Amino acid sequence: MEHSFRELDDLILHLKGLVLVHRLRERDGANAGELDMYAEAIDQVRDQLADVATSSTPHRAAA
């Protein structure tokens, strides 16, 4: 299955946002439950990103 660069970009942006918010909340003293929630979301997006990256068909230039 082919995936667009847009889909990859969206997942990367989502991942970066989650990591940033996790760090900010950790710095501000969020409780373990909230930090775990962000950590789980980060893991899910990483898994999605890996699935998209490994299932993408590379485009090859004509020789």
N, CA, C and O atoms as a DFTB+ gen file, in Angstrom:
252 C
 N C O
     1  1       0.846      -1.179       0.000
     2  2       0.000       0.000       0.000
     3  2       0.891       1.242       0.000
     4  3       1.856       1.316       0.760
     5  1       0.571       2.198      -0.839
     6  2       1.334       3.435      -0.889
     7  2       0.749       4.452       0.071
     8  3      -0.466       4.535       0.253
     9  1       1.612       5.204       0.666
    10  2       1.194       6.283       1.557
    11  2       1.820       7.568       1.052
    12  3       2.930       7.571       0.518
    13  1       1.107       8.633       1.227
    14  2       1.607       9.914       0.742
    15  2       2.602      10.514       1.728
    16  3       2.618      10.186       2.914
    17  1       3.420      11.396       1.197
    18  2       4.330      12.136       2.067
    19  2       3.534      12.962       3.061
    20  3       3.986      13.205       4.180
    21  1       2.357      13.391       2.657
    22  2       1.495      14.184       3.544
    23  2       1.142      13.376       4.793
    24  3       1.169      13.899       5.908
    25  1       0.812      12.103       4.598
    26  2       0.477      11.243       5.738
    27  2       1.679      11.097       6.672
    28  3       1.534      11.169       7.893
    29  1       2.844      10.897       6.103
    30  2       4.060      10.803       6.919
    31  2       4.320      12.112       7.654
    32  3       4.632      12.115       8.844
    33  1       4.189      13.220       6.936
    34  2       4.392      14.529       7.563
    35  2       3.421      14.755       8.712
    36  3       3.806      15.254       9.770
    37  1       2.156      14.386       8.503
    38  2       1.148      14.559       9.550
    39  2       1.489      13.744      10.795
    40  3       1.368      14.235      11.917
    41  1       1.914      12.501      10.592
    42  2       2.275      11.655      11.728
    43  2       3.504      12.193      12.458
    44  3       3.555      12.181      13.688
    45  1       4.482      12.660      11.709
    46  2       5.689      13.217      12.333
    47  2       5.344      14.466      13.130
    48  3       5.823      14.644      14.250
    49  1       4.516      15.328      12.559
    50  2       4.104      16.539      13.267
    51  2       3.335      16.196      14.539
    52  3       3.546      16.813      15.583
    53  1       2.451      15.223      14.449
    54  2       1.689      14.780      15.620
    55  2       2.626      14.244      16.698
    56  3       2.474      14.564      17.877
    57  1       3.584      13.434      16.293
    58  2       4.550      12.874      17.238
    59  2       5.359      13.977      17.917
    60  3       5.537      13.962      19.135
    61  1       5.840      14.918      17.138
    62  2       6.616      16.024      17.714
    63  2       5.787      16.807      18.721
    64  3       6.282      17.188      19.782
    65  1       4.527      17.043      18.386
    66  2       3.650      17.770      19.303
    67  2       3.438      17.028      20.604
    68  3       3.485      17.625      21.680
    69  1       3.203      15.724      20.511
    70  2       3.008      14.926      21.721
    71  2       4.256      14.918      22.597
    72  3       4.163      15.039      23.819
    73  1       5.412      14.777      21.976
    74  2       6.667      14.766      22.736
    75  2       6.879      16.113      23.418
    76  3       7.282      16.168      24.580
    77  1       6.612      17.185      22.704
    78  2       6.766      18.519      23.276
    79  2       5.834      18.727      24.466
    80  3       6.259      19.206      25.517
    81  1       4.569      18.366      24.300
    82  2       3.606      18.544      25.393
    83  2       3.983      17.665      26.583
    84  3       3.870      18.097      27.730
    85  1       4.428      16.439      26.322
    86  2       4.851      15.545      27.402
    87  2       5.974      16.197      28.207
    88  3       5.943      16.203      29.438
    89  1       6.965      16.744      27.503
    90  2       8.095      17.390      28.193
    91  2       7.647      18.613      28.984
    92  3       8.087      18.828      30.113
    93  1       6.771      19.410      28.384
    94  2       6.274      20.597      29.088
    95  2       5.491      20.218      30.338
    96  3       5.672      20.820      31.396
    97  1       4.630      19.231      30.214
    98  2       3.826      18.797      31.357
    99  2       4.705      18.166      32.434
   100  3       4.463      18.354      33.626
   101  1       5.720      17.423      32.015
   102  2       6.657      16.832      32.972
   103  2       7.395      17.939      33.727
   104  3       7.546      17.878      34.947
   105  1       7.845      18.937      32.994
   106  2       8.546      20.070      33.602
   107  2       7.653      20.810      34.595
   108  3       8.120      21.292      35.627
   109  1       6.366      20.894      34.269
   110  2       5.421      21.621      35.119
   111  2       4.860      20.777      36.261
   112  3       4.002      21.241      37.011
   113  1       5.341      19.538      36.396
   114  2       4.957      18.708      37.529
   115  2       3.679      17.914      37.373
   116  3       3.002      17.639      38.364
   117  1       3.333      17.541      36.158
   118  2       2.130      16.733      35.934
   119  2       2.251      15.400      36.664
   120  3       3.351      14.900      36.899
   121  1       1.104      14.839      37.014
   122  2       1.121      13.560      37.729
   123  2       1.465      12.412      36.782
   124  3       1.427      12.562      35.561
   125  1       1.798      11.275      37.364
   126  2       2.242      10.114      36.591
   127  2       1.174       9.636      35.617
   128  3       1.497       9.198      34.513
   129  1      -0.088       9.713      36.010
   130  2      -1.168       9.268      35.133
   131  2      -1.237      10.072      33.847
   132  3      -1.424       9.516      32.765
   133  1      -1.085      11.377      33.971
   134  2      -1.114      12.231      32.779
   135  2       0.095      11.967      31.892
   136  3      -0.029      11.895      30.670
   137  1       1.260      11.824      32.510
   138  2       2.467      11.552      31.728
   139  2       2.383      10.197      31.039
   140  3       2.850      10.039      29.911
   141  1       1.788       9.218      31.719
   142  2       1.593       7.901      31.106
   143  2       0.665       7.990      29.900
   144  3       0.874       7.310      28.896
   145  1      -0.367       8.836      30.004
   146  2      -1.301       9.016      28.901
   147  2      -0.557       9.536      27.664
   148  3      -0.763       9.046      26.553
   149  1       0.299      10.525      27.870
   150  2       1.075      11.057      26.747
   151  2       2.063      10.023      26.227
   152  3       2.256       9.908      25.017
   153  1       2.688       9.275      27.121
   154  2       3.647       8.251      26.699
   155  2       2.963       7.181      25.843
   156  3       3.528       6.726      24.849
   157  1       1.754       6.783      26.228
   158  2       1.006       5.797      25.440
   159  2       0.650       6.355      24.071
   160  3       0.762       5.653      23.065
   161  1       0.224       7.603      24.025
   162  2      -0.111       8.234      22.748
   163  2       1.125       8.332      21.857
   164  3       1.038       8.117      20.648
   165  1       2.269       8.655      22.449
   166  2       3.525       8.729      21.697
   167  2       3.861       7.364      21.113
   168  3       4.239       7.267      19.945
   169  1       3.730       6.314      21.907
   170  2       4.007       4.960      21.422
   171  2       3.079       4.577      20.271
   172  3       3.517       3.958      19.302
   173  1       1.804       4.940      20.373
   174  2       0.844       4.620      19.313
   175  2       1.206       5.321      18.008
   176  3       1.163       4.712      16.939
   177  1       1.560       6.591      18.097
   178  2       1.917       7.329      16.885
   179  2       3.225       6.797      16.305
   180  3       3.368       6.718      15.085
   181  1       4.173       6.434      17.154
   182  2       5.424       5.835      16.660
   183  2       5.136       4.533      15.915
   184  3       5.720       4.271      14.864
   185  1       4.233       3.722      16.465
   186  2       3.861       2.476      15.791
   187  2       3.202       2.754      14.442
   188  3       3.500       2.088      13.450
   189  1       2.304       3.742      14.408
   190  2       1.652       4.106      13.146
   191  2       2.682       4.584      12.130
   192  3       2.629       4.214      10.958
   193  1       3.603       5.396      12.584
   194  2       4.644       5.919      11.701
   195  2       5.503       4.781      11.152
   196  3       5.834       4.766       9.967
   197  1       5.856       3.844      11.998
   198  2       6.647       2.693      11.553
   199  2       5.872       1.866      10.536
   200  3       6.441       1.412       9.544
   201  1       4.576       1.666      10.775
   202  2       3.749       0.904       9.835
   203  2       3.694       1.588       8.472
   204  3       3.834       0.940       7.435
   205  1       3.490       2.892       8.487
   206  2       3.416       3.637       7.232
   207  2       4.762       3.598       6.516
   208  3       4.818       3.388       5.304
   209  1       5.828       3.799       7.253
   210  2       7.161       3.832       6.645
   211  2       7.548       2.481       6.054
   212  3       8.170       2.431       4.992
   213  1       7.194       1.393       6.718
   214  2       7.592       0.072       6.224
   215  2       6.656      -0.466       5.155
   216  3       7.035      -1.359       4.396
   217  1       5.435       0.064       5.083
   218  2       4.501      -0.437       4.078
   219  2       4.472       0.422       2.827
   220  3       3.800       0.077       1.855
   221  1       5.187       1.528       2.838
   222  2       5.221       2.410       1.667
   223  2       6.041       1.770       0.563
   224  3       7.088       1.170       0.805
   225  1       5.545       1.912      -0.641
   226  2       6.267       1.422      -1.801
   227  2       7.147       2.543      -2.314
   228  3       6.643       3.602      -2.691
   229  1       8.447       2.330      -2.334
   230  2       9.318       3.409      -2.817
   231  2       9.076       3.673      -4.301
   232  3       8.853       2.745      -5.078
   233  1       9.122       4.930      -4.678
   234  2       8.986       5.304      -6.083
   235  2      10.361       5.256      -6.716
   236  3      11.325       5.792      -6.168
   237  1      10.449       4.626      -7.846
   238  2      11.741       4.517      -8.525
   239  2      11.683       5.296      -9.828
   240  3      10.692       5.253     -10.557
   241  1      12.744       5.994     -10.097
   242  2      12.835       6.747     -11.346
   243  2      13.048       5.779     -12.501
   244  3      13.718       4.756     -12.357
   245  1      12.477       6.113     -13.628
   246  2      12.657       5.266     -14.808
   247  2      14.109       5.352     -15.270
   248  3      14.703       6.430     -15.293
   249  1      14.669       4.200     -15.636
   250  2      16.076       4.177     -16.058
   251  2      16.196       4.460     -17.525
   252  3      17.304       4.483     -18.061
